[in-house]
Amino acid sequence: MVQVLELPLTMREHTVAKRVGLLMLSTDHTAELEFSRLVAREGIGIYTNRVPFANPTTPENLQAMLPHISTAAEMLLPGSDFDVIYYGCTSASVVIGNAAIVNAIRKAKPAAAIITPTISAIKAFESLNVKSIAILTPYLAETSKPVEPYFEKFGLNVVKHCCLGMEDDREMARLDRECLIEAAIKSDHKDADCLFISCTALRSVEVAGDIERIINKPVVTSNQAAVWQCLGLLGLAGPTLDKCQLFATPYTD
């Protein structure tokens, strides 16, 4: 026989003090790992949902995600508010546009601060006083092509732009440290204030500091910039792991 206890049930004000939502591609292997390692801590909950995506990573397939973004956002703890929501796809934020992505998420989660890799990267460049950049992407040339004019719209001078010609983000996630460092060195340019490594699939956060010491300038990566901005929006300093110039730079709104 089950006994129902008759006692007053007292509640926490919130299940956790701060909530961070991640909207990841269904094929993503990387961003959850990096947010779990660099953002998650006592008082911060990381909650993830996935947006349907089919490789290859072409502009057409990236654009096809837009109708699914609001539904995916709604399924992040339905009925609950978030402090920050990160839509984790750099190339899609370029192809679809941040305004459309933010609007889609805001329909489901109106109270959240919404960031994307490109929103965070622009904020990082401003904070680092970057005026010119070199770009490395893992994408096909057709997918990489619109990244350059995207950043030029924000007044940045793109002095070099390289890609690796890859079409599957699951394979992008498998590139090792040595390969990423070599590609970064070859993509740098003496006239660039900073090297930007695009793509949330790449495990580039963990090598950004190593690359900085070789090329002697800041390195900004997609997930690294998002981690930095996310923590800044929560009123917290950058991570102490994976030391790099951006994580040592205070965030200001």
Secondary structure, 3 states (H helix, E strand, C coil): CCCCCCCCCCCCCCCCCEEEEEEEECCCCCHHHHHHHHCCECCEEEEEEEECCCCCCCHHHHHCCHHHHHHHHHCCCCCCCCCEEEEECHHHHHHCCHHHHHHHHHHHCCCCEEECHHHHHHHHHHHCCCCEEEEEECCCHHHHCCHHHHHHCCCCEEEEEEECCCCCHHHHCCCCHHHHHHHHHHHCCCCCCEEEECCCCCCCHHHHHHHHHHHCCCEEEHHHHHHHHHHHHCCCCCCCCCCCCCCCCCCCC
